[in-house]
Amino acid sequence: MKRIVLFIVTNLAVLLVLSVVAHLLGVDNYLAVHGGSLTGLLVFSAIFGFGGALISLAMSKWMAKNAMGVHVIGQPADATQQWLLTVVEHHARAVGVGMPEVGIFESPEPNAFATGASRNAALVAVSTGLLQRMNRDEIEAVLGHEMTHVANGDMVTLALLQGVLNTFVIFLSRIIGNIIDRAIFRSEDGRGIASFVTVIVCQLVLGFLASLIVMWFSRWREFRADRGGAQLAGTPKMIAALEELKQVHEPLPSQQLAAFGIADGGAAGGLRRLLMSHPPLDERIAALRALGSH
C-alpha cells in the first residue's frame, strides 16, 4: 500500500512541478500562440503526462529505499538473510527475471513490497515484522507474490497507465481552465491568472479521480500476484500467509490500510473501497481456495 501511495504522490508532485515550471517558462502561452489546436494541446499533455509518470518510475526504487529505510543485503549477516537471498534467487530463476536487490526494513507490521523501473533491476524488501510473525513457508509465498509483481512488470504497466491518465488530466485541466477564464473572468485569450489557478485545482481534482483507476488496477494485479505466489510456493502456503495477515489485522478493524494487504474489508464500502490498493484479505483467500490446492 505505502509503495503505491508513494508512487501516486510522487507522480502528482512531479506533475504539479512540471505544470508550474511550464507556466513560468511561458510554455503554455507559446503553445496557445503557435500551436493552440487541440492536437497540439494533446501532444503537449502527453509529453508532460508521460514525463511525470516515467520520472516517478525512475525514482521508485530510490524513493522506496529512503522512505522505508530499506537495508539492502550485500553480504548476508546471518542465516535468515542468506535464506532470503536463496529463496528470491530461486523465484527469480523460476519466473525468468534477473536477481533483484533484496532488503529488510524496520516495521512491526508484516509487510513486503517489490519495486523498480524494470523486471531485471528490481528491489524486493520485507519488514522485520514479517520475518518475526511468519514462518518460512509463509515468507516463501510472500516472496513469490512479490516476484510475480516483478515478473509481470507491474510497476512499468502502472507507470504507463499513469502516463495515459496524466495526459488526460493535463488536457482536460487546461480546457476547463481556459473556459472558466473566458466565461467568468472575461479574459480575451483565456490565459489569465484565473486560468492558471483553475488548471492547478483541476489537476489536483482530476488527479485524485485518476488515482481511483490506478487503485482499481492495483487491486486487480494483487489477485494475479497471489496466483503467482501460489504457483511458486504452493497454494496452501499462499493461503497460510494471507490467513496470518488476517489474524494480525482482525483485532484492529479500524486500521484499514495494511501492509501487503488491506485489513478486514467487511466494513469497507463506497469511497473507502475505491481507495484500496489491495482487495480485502477474505476475497483474496477465497480466490485462492477456488483454484484448489496443489
TANORMO-V631598 format. One line per field, one symbol per residue. ss: DSSP state (a for helix, b for strand, c for the rest). Layout:
BEGIN
ss: ???
END
This chain:
BEGIN
ss: caaaaaaaaaaaaaaaaaaaaaaaccaaaaaaaacccaaaaaaaaaaaaaaaaaaaaaaaaaaaaaaaccbbccccccaaaaaaaaaaaaaaaaacccccbbbbbccccccbbbbcccccccbbbbbaaaaaaccaaaaaaaaaaaaaaaaccaaaaaaaaaaaaaaaaaaaaaaaaaaaaaacccccccccaaaaaaaaaaaaaaaaaaaaaaaaaaaaaaaaaaaaaaaaacaaaaaaaaaaaaaaaacccccccccccbccccccccaaaacccccbaaaaaaaaaaaccc
END
